[in-house]
Amino acid sequence: MLCIILLAFTFLMVGSSKLCPHQCSCYDASELVDCRSRGFTHIPHSIPHGTWLLDLSGNKLSELRSTSFTGIWALRVLLLSQSNMQVVHSKVRSVLLVCEFIFPPLK
């Protein structure tokens, strides 16, 4: 009985870590997150921690804050084309230091 409870608990913990933001599509165990052209005005919440590609192209994002990517430790590719980006806070660059590809490049 204890074994069944432990298995159920493990399943719930693994399943809850694979959340996908509302209105986005997640692929490959939530490591690829597609939030293109969804009308977002800010970075959506609940982006899985293991996301390595995040596509936010075509949204109405005018600002990137240092807290926008908190907890997304695996992010390597960030796509922001046609997102009307106007303000990039100075600490965003240090938060995205591990990101290998950002398009378009942050100014």
Phi and psi restraints in degrees (range 20) as a CNS / XPLOR table:
assign (resid 1 and name C) (resid 2 and name N)
       (resid 2 and name CA) (resid 2 and name C) 1.0 -61.3 20.0 2
assign (resid 2 and name N) (resid 2 and name CA)
       (resid 2 and name C) (resid 3 and name N) 1.0 -37.2 20.0 2
assign (resid 2 and name C) (resid 3 and name N)
       (resid 3 and name CA) (resid 3 and name C) 1.0 -62.8 20.0 2
assign (resid 3 and name N) (resid 3 and name CA)
       (resid 3 and name C) (resid 4 and name N) 1.0 -42.1 20.0 2
assign (resid 3 and name C) (resid 4 and name N)
       (resid 4 and name CA) (resid 4 and name C) 1.0 -64.9 20.0 2
assign (resid 4 and name N) (resid 4 and name CA)
       (resid 4 and name C) (resid 5 and name N) 1.0 -41.4 20.0 2
assign (resid 4 and name C) (resid 5 and name N)
       (resid 5 and name CA) (resid 5 and name C) 1.0 -63.6 20.0 2
assign (resid 5 and name N) (resid 5 and name CA)
       (resid 5 and name C) (resid 6 and name N) 1.0 -43.1 20.0 2
assign (resid 5 and name C) (resid 6 and name N)
       (resid 6 and name CA) (resid 6 and name C) 1.0 -64.1 20.0 2
assign (resid 6 and name N) (resid 6 and name CA)
       (resid 6 and name C) (resid 7 and name N) 1.0 -40.9 20.0 2
assign (resid 6 and name C) (resid 7 and name N)
       (resid 7 and name CA) (resid 7 and name C) 1.0 -63.9 20.0 2
assign (resid 7 and name N) (resid 7 and name CA)
       (resid 7 and name C) (resid 8 and name N) 1.0 -43.1 20.0 2
assign (resid 7 and name C) (resid 8 and name N)
       (resid 8 and name CA) (resid 8 and name C) 1.0 -63.0 20.0 2
assign (resid 8 and name N) (resid 8 and name CA)
       (resid 8 and name C) (resid 9 and name N) 1.0 -43.3 20.0 2
assign (resid 8 and name C) (resid 9 and name N)
       (resid 9 and name CA) (resid 9 and name C) 1.0 -62.8 20.0 2
assign (resid 9 and name N) (resid 9 and name CA)
       (resid 9 and name C) (resid 10 and name N) 1.0 -43.4 20.0 2
assign (resid 9 and name C) (resid 10 and name N)
       (resid 10 and name CA) (resid 10 and name C) 1.0 -62.1 20.0 2
assign (resid 10 and name N) (resid 10 and name CA)
       (resid 10 and name C) (resid 11 and name N) 1.0 -43.3 20.0 2
assign (resid 10 and name C) (resid 11 and name N)
       (resid 11 and name CA) (resid 11 and name C) 1.0 -61.0 20.0 2
assign (resid 11 and name N) (resid 11 and name CA)
       (resid 11 and name C) (resid 12 and name N) 1.0 -43.5 20.0 2
assign (resid 11 and name C) (resid 12 and name N)
       (resid 12 and name CA) (resid 12 and name C) 1.0 -63.8 20.0 2
assign (resid 12 and name N) (resid 12 and name CA)
       (resid 12 and name C) (resid 13 and name N) 1.0 -40.6 20.0 2
assign (resid 12 and name C) (resid 13 and name N)
       (resid 13 and name CA) (resid 13 and name C) 1.0 -66.3 20.0 2
assign (resid 13 and name N) (resid 13 and name CA)
       (resid 13 and name C) (resid 14 and name N) 1.0 -43.9 20.0 2
assign (resid 13 and name C) (resid 14 and name N)
       (resid 14 and name CA) (resid 14 and name C) 1.0 -68.1 20.0 2
assign (resid 14 and name N) (resid 14 and name CA)
       (resid 14 and name C) (resid 15 and name N) 1.0 -43.4 20.0 2
assign (resid 14 and name C) (resid 15 and name N)
       (resid 15 and name CA) (resid 15 and name C) 1.0 -63.1 20.0 2
assign (resid 15 and name N) (resid 15 and name CA)
       (resid 15 and name C) (resid 16 and name N) 1.0 -37.3 20.0 2
assign (resid 15 and name C) (resid 16 and name N)
       (resid 16 and name CA) (resid 16 and name C) 1.0 -73.6 20.0 2
assign (resid 16 and name N) (resid 16 and name CA)
       (resid 16 and name C) (resid 17 and name N) 1.0 -19.9 20.0 2
assign (resid 16 and name C) (resid 17 and name N)
       (resid 17 and name CA) (resid 17 and name C) 1.0 -81.8 20.0 2
assign (resid 17 and name N) (resid 17 and name CA)
       (resid 17 and name C) (resid 18 and name N) 1.0 -5.4 20.0 2
assign (resid 17 and name C) (resid 18 and name N)
       (resid 18 and name CA) (resid 18 and name C) 1.0 -106.0 20.0 2
assign (resid 18 and name N) (resid 18 and name CA)
       (resid 18 and name C) (resid 19 and name N) 1.0 33.5 20.0 2
assign (resid 18 and name C) (resid 19 and name N)
       (resid 19 and name CA) (resid 19 and name C) 1.0 -67.2 20.0 2
assign (resid 19 and name N) (resid 19 and name CA)
       (resid 19 and name C) (resid 20 and name N) 1.0 152.7 20.0 2
assign (resid 19 and name C) (resid 20 and name N)
       (resid 20 and name CA) (resid 20 and name C) 1.0 -124.2 20.0 2
assign (resid 20 and name N) (resid 20 and name CA)
       (resid 20 and name C) (resid 21 and name N) 1.0 137.5 20.0 2
assign (resid 20 and name C) (resid 21 and name N)
       (resid 21 and name CA) (resid 21 and name C) 1.0 -59.0 20.0 2
assign (resid 21 and name N) (resid 21 and name CA)
       (resid 21 and name C) (resid 22 and name N) 1.0 145.7 20.0 2
assign (resid 21 and name C) (resid 22 and name N)
       (resid 22 and name CA) (resid 22 and name C) 1.0 -56.8 20.0 2
assign (resid 22 and name N) (resid 22 and name CA)
       (resid 22 and name C) (resid 23 and name N) 1.0 136.1 20.0 2
assign (resid 22 and name C) (resid 23 and name N)
       (resid 23 and name CA) (resid 23 and name C) 1.0 77.5 20.0 2
assign (resid 23 and name N) (resid 23 and name CA)
       (resid 23 and name C) (resid 24 and name N) 1.0 -0.2 20.0 2
assign (resid 23 and name C) (resid 24 and name N)
       (resid 24 and name CA) (resid 24 and name C) 1.0 -105.4 20.0 2
assign (resid 24 and name N) (resid 24 and name CA)
       (resid 24 and name C) (resid 25 and name N) 1.0 165.1 20.0 2
assign (resid 24 and name C) (resid 25 and name N)
       (resid 25 and name CA) (resid 25 and name C) 1.0 -116.1 20.0 2
assign (resid 25 and name N) (resid 25 and name CA)
       (resid 25 and name C) (resid 26 and name N) 1.0 135.7 20.0 2
assign (resid 25 and name C) (resid 26 and name N)
       (resid 26 and name CA) (resid 26 and name C) 1.0 -117.4 20.0 2
assign (resid 26 and name N) (resid 26 and name CA)
       (resid 26 and name C) (resid 27 and name N) 1.0 137.9 20.0 2
assign (resid 26 and name C) (resid 27 and name N)
       (resid 27 and name CA) (resid 27 and name C) 1.0 -129.2 20.0 2
assign (resid 27 and name N) (resid 27 and name CA)
       (resid 27 and name C) (resid 28 and name N) 1.0 163.2 20.0 2
assign (resid 27 and name C) (resid 28 and name N)
       (resid 28 and name CA) (resid 28 and name C) 1.0 50.8 20.0 2
assign (resid 28 and name N) (resid 28 and name CA)
       (resid 28 and name C) (resid 29 and name N) 1.0 60.9 20.0 2
assign (resid 28 and name C) (resid 29 and name N)
       (resid 29 and name CA) (resid 29 and name C) 1.0 58.7 20.0 2
assign (resid 29 and name N) (resid 29 and name CA)
       (resid 29 and name C) (resid 30 and name N) 1.0 37.6 20.0 2
assign (resid 29 and name C) (resid 30 and name N)
       (resid 30 and name CA) (resid 30 and name C) 1.0 67.7 20.0 2
assign (resid 30 and name N) (resid 30 and name CA)
       (resid 30 and name C) (resid 31 and name N) 1.0 21.3 20.0 2
assign (resid 30 and name C) (resid 31 and name N)
       (resid 31 and name CA) (resid 31 and name C) 1.0 -89.7 20.0 2
assign (resid 31 and name N) (resid 31 and name CA)
       (resid 31 and name C) (resid 32 and name N) 1.0 -18.6 20.0 2
assign (resid 31 and name C) (resid 32 and name N)
       (resid 32 and name CA) (resid 32 and name C) 1.0 -116.0 20.0 2
assign (resid 32 and name N) (resid 32 and name CA)
       (resid 32 and name C) (resid 33 and name N) 1.0 116.3 20.0 2
assign (resid 32 and name C) (resid 33 and name N)
       (resid 33 and name CA) (resid 33 and name C) 1.0 -116.9 20.0 2
assign (resid 33 and name N) (resid 33 and name CA)
       (resid 33 and name C) (resid 34 and name N) 1.0 119.9 20.0 2
assign (resid 33 and name C) (resid 34 and name N)
       (resid 34 and name CA) (resid 34 and name C) 1.0 -106.6 20.0 2
assign (resid 34 and name N) (resid 34 and name CA)
       (resid 34 and name C) (resid 35 and name N) 1.0 106.6 20.0 2
assign (resid 34 and name C) (resid 35 and name N)
       (resid 35 and name CA) (resid 35 and name C) 1.0 -119.5 20.0 2
assign (resid 35 and name N) (resid 35 and name CA)
       (resid 35 and name C) (resid 36 and name N) 1.0 30.6 20.0 2
assign (resid 35 and name C) (resid 36 and name N)
       (resid 36 and name CA) (resid 36 and name C) 1.0 -65.9 20.0 2
assign (resid 36 and name N) (resid 36 and name CA)
       (resid 36 and name C) (resid 37 and name N) 1.0 137.2 20.0 2
assign (resid 36 and name C) (resid 37 and name N)
       (resid 37 and name CA) (resid 37 and name C) 1.0 48.8 20.0 2
assign (resid 37 and name N) (resid 37 and name CA)
       (resid 37 and name C) (resid 38 and name N) 1.0 50.1 20.0 2
assign (resid 37 and name C) (resid 38 and name N)
       (resid 38 and name CA) (resid 38 and name C) 1.0 -108.8 20.0 2
assign (resid 38 and name N) (resid 38 and name CA)
       (resid 38 and name C) (resid 39 and name N) 1.0 3.2 20.0 2
assign (resid 38 and name C) (resid 39 and name N)
       (resid 39 and name CA) (resid 39 and name C) 1.0 79.7 20.0 2
assign (resid 39 and name N) (resid 39 and name CA)
       (resid 39 and name C) (resid 40 and name N) 1.0 15.6 20.0 2
assign (resid 39 and name C) (resid 40 and name N)
       (resid 40 and name CA) (resid 40 and name C) 1.0 -64.2 20.0 2
assign (resid 40 and name N) (resid 40 and name CA)
       (resid 40 and name C) (resid 41 and name N) 1.0 138.8 20.0 2
assign (resid 40 and name C) (resid 41 and name N)
       (resid 41 and name CA) (resid 41 and name C) 1.0 -105.8 20.0 2
assign (resid 41 and name N) (resid 41 and name CA)
       (resid 41 and name C) (resid 42 and name N) 1.0 -6.6 20.0 2
assign (resid 41 and name C) (resid 42 and name N)
       (resid 42 and name CA) (resid 42 and name C) 1.0 -148.0 20.0 2
assign (resid 42 and name N) (resid 42 and name CA)
       (resid 42 and name C) (resid 43 and name N) 1.0 165.0 20.0 2
assign (resid 42 and name C) (resid 43 and name N)
       (resid 43 and name CA) (resid 43 and name C) 1.0 -64.3 20.0 2
assign (resid 43 and name N) (resid 43 and name CA)
       (resid 43 and name C) (resid 44 and name N) 1.0 126.3 20.0 2
assign (resid 43 and name C) (resid 44 and name N)
       (resid 44 and name CA) (resid 44 and name C) 1.0 -64.3 20.0 2
assign (resid 44 and name N) (resid 44 and name CA)
       (resid 44 and name C) (resid 45 and name N) 1.0 152.6 20.0 2
assign (resid 44 and name C) (resid 45 and name N)
       (resid 45 and name CA) (resid 45 and name C) 1.0 -81.9 20.0 2
assign (resid 45 and name N) (resid 45 and name CA)
       (resid 45 and name C) (resid 46 and name N) 1.0 168.6 20.0 2
assign (resid 45 and name C) (resid 46 and name N)
       (resid 46 and name CA) (resid 46 and name C) 1.0 67.9 20.0 2
assign (resid 46 and name N) (resid 46 and name CA)
       (resid 46 and name C) (resid 47 and name N) 1.0 27.2 20.0 2
assign (resid 46 and name C) (resid 47 and name N)
       (resid 47 and name CA) (resid 47 and name C) 1.0 -72.8 20.0 2
assign (resid 47 and name N) (resid 47 and name CA)
       (resid 47 and name C) (resid 48 and name N) 1.0 126.4 20.0 2
assign (resid 47 and name C) (resid 48 and name N)
       (resid 48 and name CA) (resid 48 and name C) 1.0 -56.3 20.0 2
assign (resid 48 and name N) (resid 48 and name CA)
       (resid 48 and name C) (resid 49 and name N) 1.0 141.7 20.0 2
assign (resid 48 and name C) (resid 49 and name N)
       (resid 49 and name CA) (resid 49 and name C) 1.0 -58.8 20.0 2
assign (resid 49 and name N) (resid 49 and name CA)
       (resid 49 and name C) (resid 50 and name N) 1.0 -32.5 20.0 2
assign (resid 49 and name C) (resid 50 and name N)
       (resid 50 and name CA) (resid 50 and name C) 1.0 -87.8 20.0 2
assign (resid 50 and name N) (resid 50 and name CA)
       (resid 50 and name C) (resid 51 and name N) 1.0 9.4 20.0 2
assign (resid 50 and name C) (resid 51 and name N)
       (resid 51 and name CA) (resid 51 and name C) 1.0 -61.9 20.0 2
assign (resid 51 and name N) (resid 51 and name CA)
       (resid 51 and name C) (resid 52 and name N) 1.0 126.1 20.0 2
assign (resid 51 and name C) (resid 52 and name N)
       (resid 52 and name CA) (resid 52 and name C) 1.0 -110.2 20.0 2
assign (resid 52 and name N) (resid 52 and name CA)
       (resid 52 and name C) (resid 53 and name N) 1.0 -17.4 20.0 2
assign (resid 52 and name C) (resid 53 and name N)
       (resid 53 and name CA) (resid 53 and name C) 1.0 -128.5 20.0 2
assign (resid 53 and name N) (resid 53 and name CA)
       (resid 53 and name C) (resid 54 and name N) 1.0 125.0 20.0 2
assign (resid 53 and name C) (resid 54 and name N)
       (resid 54 and name CA) (resid 54 and name C) 1.0 -127.7 20.0 2
assign (resid 54 and name N) (resid 54 and name CA)
       (resid 54 and name C) (resid 55 and name N) 1.0 116.9 20.0 2
assign (resid 54 and name C) (resid 55 and name N)
       (resid 55 and name CA) (resid 55 and name C) 1.0 -106.0 20.0 2
assign (resid 55 and name N) (resid 55 and name CA)
       (resid 55 and name C) (resid 56 and name N) 1.0 110.3 20.0 2
assign (resid 55 and name C) (resid 56 and name N)
       (resid 56 and name CA) (resid 56 and name C) 1.0 -114.2 20.0 2
assign (resid 56 and name N) (resid 56 and name CA)
       (resid 56 and name C) (resid 57 and name N) 1.0 17.9 20.0 2
assign (resid 56 and name C) (resid 57 and name N)
       (resid 57 and name CA) (resid 57 and name C) 1.0 -59.0 20.0 2
assign (resid 57 and name N) (resid 57 and name CA)
       (resid 57 and name C) (resid 58 and name N) 1.0 147.6 20.0 2
assign (resid 57 and name C) (resid 58 and name N)
       (resid 58 and name CA) (resid 58 and name C) 1.0 75.0 20.0 2
assign (resid 58 and name N) (resid 58 and name CA)
       (resid 58 and name C) (resid 59 and name N) 1.0 15.4 20.0 2
assign (resid 58 and name C) (resid 59 and name N)
       (resid 59 and name CA) (resid 59 and name C) 1.0 -99.0 20.0 2
assign (resid 59 and name N) (resid 59 and name CA)
       (resid 59 and name C) (resid 60 and name N) 1.0 -175.2 20.0 2
assign (resid 59 and name C) (resid 60 and name N)
       (resid 60 and name CA) (resid 60 and name C) 1.0 -110.0 20.0 2
assign (resid 60 and name N) (resid 60 and name CA)
       (resid 60 and name C) (resid 61 and name N) 1.0 45.1 20.0 2
assign (resid 60 and name C) (resid 61 and name N)
       (resid 61 and name CA) (resid 61 and name C) 1.0 -79.6 20.0 2
assign (resid 61 and name N) (resid 61 and name CA)
       (resid 61 and name C) (resid 62 and name N) 1.0 113.5 20.0 2
assign (resid 61 and name C) (resid 62 and name N)
       (resid 62 and name CA) (resid 62 and name C) 1.0 -99.7 20.0 2
assign (resid 62 and name N) (resid 62 and name CA)
       (resid 62 and name C) (resid 63 and name N) 1.0 -12.3 20.0 2
assign (resid 62 and name C) (resid 63 and name N)
       (resid 63 and name CA) (resid 63 and name C) 1.0 -147.5 20.0 2
assign (resid 63 and name N) (resid 63 and name CA)
       (resid 63 and name C) (resid 64 and name N) 1.0 139.4 20.0 2
assign (resid 63 and name C) (resid 64 and name N)
       (resid 64 and name CA) (resid 64 and name C) 1.0 -115.9 20.0 2
assign (resid 64 and name N) (resid 64 and name CA)
       (resid 64 and name C) (resid 65 and name N) 1.0 122.1 20.0 2
assign (resid 64 and name C) (resid 65 and name N)
       (resid 65 and name CA) (resid 65 and name C) 1.0 -102.6 20.0 2
assign (resid 65 and name N) (resid 65 and name CA)
       (resid 65 and name C) (resid 66 and name N) 1.0 160.8 20.0 2
assign (resid 65 and name C) (resid 66 and name N)
       (resid 66 and name CA) (resid 66 and name C) 1.0 -64.5 20.0 2
assign (resid 66 and name N) (resid 66 and name CA)
       (resid 66 and name C) (resid 67 and name N) 1.0 -24.4 20.0 2
assign (resid 66 and name C) (resid 67 and name N)
       (resid 67 and name CA) (resid 67 and name C) 1.0 -86.9 20.0 2
assign (resid 67 and name N) (resid 67 and name CA)
       (resid 67 and name C) (resid 68 and name N) 1.0 -5.6 20.0 2
assign (resid 67 and name C) (resid 68 and name N)
       (resid 68 and name CA) (resid 68 and name C) 1.0 -60.8 20.0 2
assign (resid 68 and name N) (resid 68 and name CA)
       (resid 68 and name C) (resid 69 and name N) 1.0 -29.0 20.0 2
assign (resid 68 and name C) (resid 69 and name N)
       (resid 69 and name CA) (resid 69 and name C) 1.0 -118.7 20.0 2
assign (resid 69 and name N) (resid 69 and name CA)
       (resid 69 and name C) (resid 70 and name N) 1.0 21.8 20.0 2
assign (resid 69 and name C) (resid 70 and name N)
       (resid 70 and name CA) (resid 70 and name C) 1.0 -59.7 20.0 2
assign (resid 70 and name N) (resid 70 and name CA)
       (resid 70 and name C) (resid 71 and name N) 1.0 128.9 20.0 2
assign (resid 70 and name C) (resid 71 and name N)
       (resid 71 and name CA) (resid 71 and name C) 1.0 86.5 20.0 2
assign (resid 71 and name N) (resid 71 and name CA)
       (resid 71 and name C) (resid 72 and name N) 1.0 -6.0 20.0 2
assign (resid 71 and name C) (resid 72 and name N)
       (resid 72 and name CA) (resid 72 and name C) 1.0 -94.8 20.0 2
assign (resid 72 and name N) (resid 72 and name CA)
       (resid 72 and name C) (resid 73 and name N) 1.0 79.1 20.0 2
assign (resid 72 and name C) (resid 73 and name N)
       (resid 73 and name CA) (resid 73 and name C) 1.0 -78.9 20.0 2
assign (resid 73 and name N) (resid 73 and name CA)
       (resid 73 and name C) (resid 74 and name N) 1.0 -15.9 20.0 2
assign (resid 73 and name C) (resid 74 and name N)
       (resid 74 and name CA) (resid 74 and name C) 1.0 -102.0 20.0 2
assign (resid 74 and name N) (resid 74 and name CA)
       (resid 74 and name C) (resid 75 and name N) 1.0 3.1 20.0 2
assign (resid 74 and name C) (resid 75 and name N)
       (resid 75 and name CA) (resid 75 and name C) 1.0 -59.7 20.0 2
assign (resid 75 and name N) (resid 75 and name CA)
       (resid 75 and name C) (resid 76 and name N) 1.0 122.3 20.0 2
assign (resid 75 and name C) (resid 76 and name N)
       (resid 76 and name CA) (resid 76 and name C) 1.0 -119.0 20.0 2
assign (resid 76 and name N) (resid 76 and name CA)
       (resid 76 and name C) (resid 77 and name N) 1.0 -29.8 20.0 2
assign (resid 76 and name C) (resid 77 and name N)
       (resid 77 and name CA) (resid 77 and name C) 1.0 -128.7 20.0 2
assign (resid 77 and name N) (resid 77 and name CA)
       (resid 77 and name C) (resid 78 and name N) 1.0 123.9 20.0 2
assign (resid 77 and name C) (resid 78 and name N)
       (resid 78 and name CA) (resid 78 and name C) 1.0 -125.6 20.0 2
assign (resid 78 and name N) (resid 78 and name CA)
       (resid 78 and name C) (resid 79 and name N) 1.0 119.6 20.0 2
assign (resid 78 and name C) (resid 79 and name N)
       (resid 79 and name CA) (resid 79 and name C) 1.0 -109.3 20.0 2
assign (resid 79 and name N) (resid 79 and name CA)
       (resid 79 and name C) (resid 80 and name N) 1.0 122.2 20.0 2
assign (resid 79 and name C) (resid 80 and name N)
       (resid 80 and name CA) (resid 80 and name C) 1.0 -129.2 20.0 2
assign (resid 80 and name N) (resid 80 and name CA)
       (resid 80 and name C) (resid 81 and name N) 1.0 14.6 20.0 2
assign (resid 80 and name C) (resid 81 and name N)
       (resid 81 and name CA) (resid 81 and name C) 1.0 -59.8 20.0 2
assign (resid 81 and name N) (resid 81 and name CA)
       (resid 81 and name C) (resid 82 and name N) 1.0 145.2 20.0 2
assign (resid 81 and name C) (resid 82 and name N)
       (resid 82 and name CA) (resid 82 and name C) 1.0 55.7 20.0 2
assign (resid 82 and name N) (resid 82 and name CA)
       (resid 82 and name C) (resid 83 and name N) 1.0 39.1 20.0 2
assign (resid 82 and name C) (resid 83 and name N)
       (resid 83 and name CA) (resid 83 and name C) 1.0 -110.0 20.0 2
assign (resid 83 and name N) (resid 83 and name CA)
       (resid 83 and name C) (resid 84 and name N) 1.0 8.0 20.0 2
assign (resid 83 and name C) (resid 84 and name N)
       (resid 84 and name CA) (resid 84 and name C) 1.0 57.3 20.0 2
assign (resid 84 and name N) (resid 84 and name CA)
       (resid 84 and name C) (resid 85 and name N) 1.0 34.5 20.0 2
assign (resid 84 and name C) (resid 85 and name N)
       (resid 85 and name CA) (resid 85 and name C) 1.0 -64.1 20.0 2
assign (resid 85 and name N) (resid 85 and name CA)
       (resid 85 and name C) (resid 86 and name N) 1.0 123.9 20.0 2
assign (resid 85 and name C) (resid 86 and name N)
       (resid 86 and name CA) (resid 86 and name C) 1.0 -118.1 20.0 2
assign (resid 86 and name N) (resid 86 and name CA)
       (resid 86 and name C) (resid 87 and name N) 1.0 -34.7 20.0 2
assign (resid 86 and name C) (resid 87 and name N)
       (resid 87 and name CA) (resid 87 and name C) 1.0 -126.4 20.0 2
assign (resid 87 and name N) (resid 87 and name CA)
       (resid 87 and name C) (resid 88 and name N) 1.0 124.7 20.0 2
assign (resid 87 and name C) (resid 88 and name N)
       (resid 88 and name CA) (resid 88 and name C) 1.0 -121.3 20.0 2
assign (resid 88 and name N) (resid 88 and name CA)
       (resid 88 and name C) (resid 89 and name N) 1.0 110.0 20.0 2
assign (resid 88 and name C) (resid 89 and name N)
       (resid 89 and name CA) (resid 89 and name C) 1.0 -63.5 20.0 2
assign (resid 89 and name N) (resid 89 and name CA)
       (resid 89 and name C) (resid 90 and name N) 1.0 146.4 20.0 2
assign (resid 89 and name C) (resid 90 and name N)
       (resid 90 and name CA) (resid 90 and name C) 1.0 -58.2 20.0 2
assign (resid 90 and name N) (resid 90 and name CA)
       (resid 90 and name C) (resid 91 and name N) 1.0 -33.3 20.0 2
assign (resid 90 and name C) (resid 91 and name N)
       (resid 91 and name CA) (resid 91 and name C) 1.0 -78.6 20.0 2
assign (resid 91 and name N) (resid 91 and name CA)
       (resid 91 and name C) (resid 92 and name N) 1.0 -9.7 20.0 2
assign (resid 91 and name C) (resid 92 and name N)
       (resid 92 and name CA) (resid 92 and name C) 1.0 -61.6 20.0 2
assign (resid 92 and name N) (resid 92 and name CA)
       (resid 92 and name C) (resid 93 and name N) 1.0 -39.9 20.0 2
assign (resid 92 and name C) (resid 93 and name N)
       (resid 93 and name CA) (resid 93 and name C) 1.0 -60.7 20.0 2
assign (resid 93 and name N) (resid 93 and name CA)
       (resid 93 and name C) (resid 94 and name N) 1.0 -38.4 20.0 2
assign (resid 93 and name C) (resid 94 and name N)
       (resid 94 and name CA) (resid 94 and name C) 1.0 -72.4 20.0 2
assign (resid 94 and name N) (resid 94 and name CA)
       (resid 94 and name C) (resid 95 and name N) 1.0 -32.8 20.0 2
assign (resid 94 and name C) (resid 95 and name N)
       (resid 95 and name CA) (resid 95 and name C) 1.0 -68.3 20.0 2
assign (resid 95 and name N) (resid 95 and name CA)
       (resid 95 and name C) (resid 96 and name N) 1.0 -36.1 20.0 2
assign (resid 95 and name C) (resid 96 and name N)
       (resid 96 and name CA) (resid 96 and name C) 1.0 -95.1 20.0 2
assign (resid 96 and name N) (resid 96 and name CA)
       (resid 96 and name C) (resid 97 and name N) 1.0 20.9 20.0 2
assign (resid 96 and name C) (resid 97 and name N)
       (resid 97 and name CA) (resid 97 and name C) 1.0 -57.1 20.0 2
assign (resid 97 and name N) (resid 97 and name CA)
       (resid 97 and name C) (resid 98 and name N) 1.0 -35.7 20.0 2
assign (resid 97 and name C) (resid 98 and name N)
       (resid 98 and name CA) (resid 98 and name C) 1.0 -81.7 20.0 2
assign (resid 98 and name N) (resid 98 and name CA)
       (resid 98 and name C) (resid 99 and name N) 1.0 -8.6 20.0 2
assign (resid 98 and name C) (resid 99 and name N)
       (resid 99 and name CA) (resid 99 and name C) 1.0 -70.0 20.0 2
assign (resid 99 and name N) (resid 99 and name CA)
       (resid 99 and name C) (resid 100 and name N) 1.0 125.1 20.0 2
assign (resid 99 and name C) (resid 100 and name N)
       (resid 100 and name CA) (resid 100 and name C) 1.0 -87.4 20.0 2
assign (resid 100 and name N) (resid 100 and name CA)
       (resid 100 and name C) (resid 101 and name N) 1.0 -24.6 20.0 2
assign (resid 100 and name C) (resid 101 and name N)
       (resid 101 and name CA) (resid 101 and name C) 1.0 -144.6 20.0 2
assign (resid 101 and name N) (resid 101 and name CA)
       (resid 101 and name C) (resid 102 and name N) 1.0 119.9 20.0 2
assign (resid 101 and name C) (resid 102 and name N)
       (resid 102 and name CA) (resid 102 and name C) 1.0 -126.6 20.0 2
assign (resid 102 and name N) (resid 102 and name CA)
       (resid 102 and name C) (resid 103 and name N) 1.0 123.3 20.0 2
assign (resid 102 and name C) (resid 103 and name N)
       (resid 103 and name CA) (resid 103 and name C) 1.0 -129.7 20.0 2
assign (resid 103 and name N) (resid 103 and name CA)
       (resid 103 and name C) (resid 104 and name N) 1.0 128.7 20.0 2
assign (resid 103 and name C) (resid 104 and name N)
       (resid 104 and name CA) (resid 104 and name C) 1.0 -71.6 20.0 2
assign (resid 104 and name N) (resid 104 and name CA)
       (resid 104 and name C) (resid 105 and name N) 1.0 159.9 20.0 2
assign (resid 104 and name C) (resid 105 and name N)
       (resid 105 and name CA) (resid 105 and name C) 1.0 -57.7 20.0 2
assign (resid 105 and name N) (resid 105 and name CA)
       (resid 105 and name C) (resid 106 and name N) 1.0 144.0 20.0 2
assign (resid 105 and name C) (resid 106 and name N)
       (resid 106 and name CA) (resid 106 and name C) 1.0 -71.8 20.0 2
assign (resid 106 and name N) (resid 106 and name CA)
       (resid 106 and name C) (resid 107 and name N) 1.0 138.1 20.0 2
